[in-house]
Amino acid sequence: MSSSTFSRLLQALDPRAEVRFREFEQICKWFLTNDPLYQRQIRRVWLWDEWPGRWGADAGIDLVVEDRAGGQWASRRSASVHGRTRLRRFVRCSRDSLQAIEAS
């Protein structure tokens, strides 16, 4: 996808921030699921609200990705939306949850 095509896609998103963020999450999930490079590496992608291991409504994690080796990645659509506090919370929550999964 060219940068101009991607720019047009972003411009077509809803102007309301929260709706726009949800739409962008869907785009990220679609891209990770359908891009040929990632298809070889990724088994499954969940939105946070869909992930079976979710422990709460909002942990700062937007997507959970499972790779073909069984590892899981936590992803955030934008680390700068709510500043450093949200970024630190995201890192702490994603690290703690994925360590708990590995321990079980």
C-alpha positions in Angstrom: 0.0 0.0 0.0 1.4 3.4 -0.9 1.7 6.2 1.6 -0.9 8.2 -0.3 -3.4 5.3 -0.2 -2.8 4.9 3.5 -3.2 8.6 4.0 -6.6 8.5 2.2 -7.7 5.6 4.3 -6.9 7.5 7.5 -8.7 10.6 6.2 -11.8 8.4 5.6 -12.0 7.4 9.3 -14.6 8.9 11.5 -13.6 12.4 12.9 -14.7 11.5 16.4 -11.6 10.3 18.3 -12.9 7.2 20.0 -14.7 5.9 16.9 -11.6 6.7 14.9 -9.4 4.7 17.3 -11.7 1.7 17.1 -11.8 1.8 13.3 -8.0 2.0 13.3 -7.8 -1.0 15.6 -9.9 -2.9 13.0 -7.5 -1.8 10.2 -4.5 -3.0 12.2 -6.1 -6.4 12.9 -7.0 -6.8 9.3 -3.5 -5.8 8.1 -1.8 -8.2 10.5 -4.1 -11.0 9.5 -3.9 -10.4 5.7 -0.5 -9.1 4.9 1.6 -11.9 3.3 4.7 -11.1 5.4 2.7 -11.3 8.7 0.6 -14.3 7.6 3.7 -16.4 7.7 4.5 -15.3 11.3 1.1 -14.8 12.9 -1.4 -17.4 13.9 -4.2 -15.2 15.3 -5.0 -11.6 16.1 -7.5 -10.5 18.7 -8.9 -7.1 19.6 -8.5 -6.6 23.4 -12.2 -7.0 23.9 -12.1 -10.4 22.0 -9.1 -11.9 23.6 -10.0 -14.9 25.9 -7.3 -13.9 28.4 -8.6 -10.4 28.9 -8.8 -9.4 32.6 -10.5 -6.0 32.4 -12.2 -3.5 30.2 -9.1 -1.3 29.5 -5.5 -2.2 30.2 -4.0 0.0 27.6 -3.7 -3.0 25.2 -5.5 -2.8 21.9 -4.5 -6.0 20.1 -3.1 -9.3 21.2 -1.2 -11.2 18.6 -0.3 -14.9 18.7 2.7 -16.0 16.6 3.1 -19.4 15.0 5.5 -20.5 17.8 2.7 -19.8 20.4 4.2 -16.6 21.7 1.9 -13.6 22.3 2.5 -10.0 21.7 0.6 -7.0 23.2 0.1 -4.1 20.9 -1.1 -0.5 21.4 -2.4 1.5 18.4 -0.5 4.6 19.5 1.8 5.1 22.5 1.5 8.9 22.4 -2.3 9.3 22.6 -2.4 9.6 26.4 1.3 10.3 27.2 3.9 8.5 29.2 1.6 7.4 32.1 -0.5 5.4 29.7 2.6 4.0 28.0 4.1 2.9 31.3 0.7 1.3 32.2 0.6 -0.5 28.9 4.1 -1.9 29.3 3.4 -3.0 32.9 0.0 -4.6 32.1 1.2 -6.4 28.9 4.3 -7.7 30.6 2.5 -8.9 33.7 -0.4 -10.6 31.8 1.8 -12.4 29.4 4.2 -13.6 32.1 1.1 -14.9 34.0 0.0 -16.8 31.0 3.4 -18.3 30.5 3.5 -19.4 34.2 0.1 -21.2 33.9 
